[in-house]
């Protein structure tokens, strides 16, 4: 039976009608198939209680269409937008804001809204236009209503070619509020900065990595694909840390969230010479450990080669959102002398077929 507010035509959640144990069983089977050489190291899934698996998404991207004199926010399926204003997976801050905007936004010819993107308390409205949209609707009363929903920053982004590519390189304009917010753990975040959608499980994974590293002040930790700095903020408390992040907004937040780390902006593959120099300056001190949280494509080939032939890390903690690319990278690392100590799967995306995996390796 579908949860109240769930629309059967919506393509968003493949496992929404499965009990928790069946969903996790399917994910476990998929993981075992993708990581078959390492099944002995795979631990049980870490998940949430049933009620906590709903209403968790504060980060969403929704397609928007103006139809029959009203705005509809939803998921696209075969070029048709399926409205989901009461999606039970969305956090109240999402559907509260969506419902407010449905009521107050002017019609499409004055405000050609195409996408709605939300990162917690920050929202960006993406218009299929070069500019000049009406903002008369953004009254003092509207701002008060936004504040009541919990929104702290409302942005507008003009993208005349909005479609498969949601954002262009043109700037975002802040309409209301402030540029950044703080999450429940005190970390600054903003539009475009990657965050895990279930912080409690993500913190559990960081606990495991921290326990595995057991790092001291003389140890050095290289934090790759650092995001806004959740992981690096852990390492600087006990050890020396260098962090690398490509995204501009994430890098700026990383600098603010982890002032005690050495940080470099750019592709990890392109910043390895600087990381090597940093390690060389501290070569007589402690162990070297690497934490990596790459995108779905996995480790860049240059990073894998660096781990295999150059850095020779004592320990690696690798958080992956793709079992396929994780398996590929594990094969290369294990063949080079690393050992997969533990592989811990996390149900970061309840109701869907997606999950993430933390692999802990030692040399």
SVG drawing of the C-alpha trace seen along z (x, -y; Angstrom):
<svg xmlns="http://www.w3.org/2000/svg" viewBox="-7 -44 69 59">
<polyline fill="none" stroke="black" stroke-width="0.4" points="0.0,0.0 1.3,-3.4 2.0,-5.9 -0.4,-8.9 0.7,-11.6 2.6,-9.1 1.6,-9.2 1.7,-5.9 2.9,-7.4 5.9,-9.1 9.1,-7.4 11.1,-8.5 11.1,-5.6 11.5,-2.1 11.2,-0.4 8.4,-2.5 6.0,0.5 8.5,2.9 8.9,3.7 12.2,2.6 13.6,6.2 12.7,6.8 14.3,3.6 17.5,4.3 17.5,7.9 17.4,6.7 20.2,4.1 22.3,6.7 21.9,9.1 23.0,6.4 25.9,5.4 27.1,9.1 26.9,9.5 29.0,6.3 31.5,7.1 31.6,10.8 35.4,11.2 34.9,9.4 31.7,11.0 33.5,12.1 34.2,8.5 30.6,7.2 28.7,6.4 24.9,6.1 23.2,3.0 23.0,0.0 19.5,-1.5 16.9,-3.5 13.7,-2.6 10.7,-2.5 9.2,-5.8 12.6,-7.6 12.7,-6.3 10.0,-8.8 10.1,-12.6 13.9,-12.7 14.7,-14.5 15.6,-18.2 17.5,-18.2 15.4,-17.9 15.3,-19.0 11.8,-19.2 10.5,-20.0 7.9,-22.7 5.1,-23.4 2.3,-25.9 -0.9,-24.0 -4.6,-25.0 -3.8,-28.2 -1.7,-26.7 1.8,-25.7 2.7,-22.0 5.9,-20.7 7.0,-17.1 9.1,-14.5 9.4,-14.1 8.4,-10.8 8.6,-10.5 8.6,-14.2 5.5,-14.6 5.7,-16.1 4.0,-14.1 2.9,-16.5 4.0,-15.3 3.1,-18.2 2.6,-15.9 5.5,-13.4 6.0,-11.4 9.7,-11.2 10.1,-14.9 10.8,-16.7 8.0,-19.2 10.3,-22.1 10.2,-21.0 6.5,-20.5 5.7,-23.5 7.7,-25.7 6.4,-24.1 2.8,-24.6 3.5,-28.2 5.0,-29.0 2.2,-27.2 -0.1,-29.8 1.9,-33.0 3.9,-32.8 2.5,-34.7 1.5,-32.9 4.1,-31.6 4.3,-34.5 5.5,-36.7 7.6,-34.1 8.8,-31.2 9.8,-28.8 11.3,-25.6 13.0,-23.9 12.9,-24.1 16.0,-23.1 16.3,-23.0 19.2,-22.4 17.7,-22.4 16.9,-26.0 18.2,-27.3 16.0,-27.4 16.8,-28.4 14.1,-29.0 15.5,-28.3 13.8,-30.3 13.9,-29.5 14.6,-33.1 17.5,-35.6 16.1,-37.8 13.6,-40.4 11.0,-38.2 8.4,-39.8 9.2,-39.9 6.1,-41.8 5.0,-38.7 7.9,-38.8 6.2,-41.0 6.9,-41.5 4.1,-39.1 5.6,-36.5 9.0,-36.8 7.3,-36.3 5.6,-33.2 9.0,-31.9 10.5,-32.5 7.7,-30.5 8.4,-27.5 12.1,-27.6 13.6,-29.0 16.7,-31.2 17.8,-32.0 15.7,-32.3 17.6,-32.6 16.8,-33.1 18.8,-31.7 18.2,-32.6 18.9,-29.8 17.3,-30.3 18.3,-26.7 17.1,-25.0 16.4,-21.4 18.8,-18.5 21.3,-21.1 19.7,-22.8 22.4,-25.3 24.4,-27.5 27.6,-29.4 25.6,-32.6 25.3,-33.8 22.6,-33.1 20.8,-36.2 19.8,-36.2 16.2,-37.5 15.6,-37.0 17.6,-36.1 21.2,-35.0 23.7,-33.1 24.4,-30.2 22.7,-28.3 23.9,-26.0 22.7,-22.4 21.9,-20.6 25.6,-19.9 26.7,-23.5 28.2,-23.1 27.7,-25.9 26.1,-24.9 24.6,-26.7 23.2,-26.2 25.2,-23.7 27.2,-22.3 26.9,-18.5 25.4,-17.0 24.3,-13.5 20.5,-13.4 20.5,-11.4 23.0,-13.1 22.6,-10.5 23.7,-7.6 26.5,-9.6 27.8,-10.5 27.8,-6.8 29.9,-6.1 32.3,-8.8 32.4,-7.3 33.5,-4.0 36.2,-5.6 37.5,-7.6 37.6,-4.5 39.4,-2.6 42.0,-5.3 42.6,-5.7 44.7,-8.7 47.0,-10.7 48.6,-14.1 51.6,-12.8 49.5,-11.1 48.5,-12.7 45.1,-12.3 44.5,-13.2 40.8,-14.0 39.7,-13.7 36.5,-15.0 35.9,-16.8 32.6,-18.6 31.8,-21.2 34.2,-19.5 32.2,-17.1 35.0,-14.5 37.9,-16.9 36.4,-18.5 36.8,-15.2 40.4,-14.6 41.7,-18.0 40.6,-17.4 43.2,-14.6 45.7,-14.7 47.1,-16.7 44.9,-17.0 44.9,-18.2 41.6,-18.4 40.8,-18.7 37.5,-19.9 36.6,-20.9 33.3,-22.8 33.7,-26.5 30.8,-26.9 31.7,-23.7 35.4,-24.8 34.4,-28.2 32.3,-26.4 35.1,-23.9 37.4,-26.8 35.0,-28.2 34.0,-24.8 37.5,-23.5 39.9,-26.3 42.5,-24.0 43.1,-22.0 45.4,-22.7 42.9,-22.9 43.3,-22.9 40.7,-23.6 40.6,-21.5 40.3,-18.0 41.9,-15.6 44.0,-14.2 45.4,-17.6 46.1,-18.5 48.1,-15.3 51.5,-17.0 50.5,-19.6 49.4,-16.8 52.7,-15.0 54.6,-18.2 52.5,-18.5 53.2,-14.9 56.9,-15.4 57.1,-18.3 55.8,-16.0 57.4,-12.8 59.1,-12.0 55.8,-12.1 53.4,-9.2 51.2,-7.3 49.5,-8.3 45.8,-7.7 43.4,-8.6 39.6,-9.3 37.8,-9.5 34.2,-10.2 34.1,-10.5 31.1,-10.9 29.4,-8.0 32.2,-7.7 34.6,-6.6 38.2,-7.4 39.9,-9.2 42.5,-6.9 45.3,-9.2 44.1,-8.9 44.1,-5.1 47.6,-5.1 48.7,-7.5 47.3,-5.2 48.9,-2.1 52.3,-3.3 53.1,-6.6 51.5,-7.4 51.3,-3.8 48.8,-4.8 48.6,-2.8 44.8,-2.9 42.1,-4.0 38.4,-4.7 36.4,-4.9 32.8,-6.0 31.1,-5.1 27.6,-5.7 28.2,-3.2 29.0,0.5 30.1,0.9 32.8,-1.7 33.8,-0.7 34.3,2.9 36.5,1.7 38.6,-0.4 38.8,2.2 40.2,4.7 43.1,2.4 43.8,1.5 43.7,5.1 45.9,6.3 48.4,3.7 48.6,5.0 45.7,3.4 43.4,5.6 39.6,5.0 39.1,5.2 35.4,4.2 32.7,3.2 29.8,1.5 26.6,0.7 24.4,-2.2 20.8,-2.8 21.2,-6.5 18.3,-6.5 15.3,-4.7 12.4,-3.8 14.8,-3.7 17.2,-1.1 20.2,-3.4 22.6,-3.0 26.2,-3.8 29.1,-1.7 32.1,-2.4 35.1,-0.2 37.9,-0.2 41.3,1.0 44.7,1.4 48.1,2.1"/>
</svg>
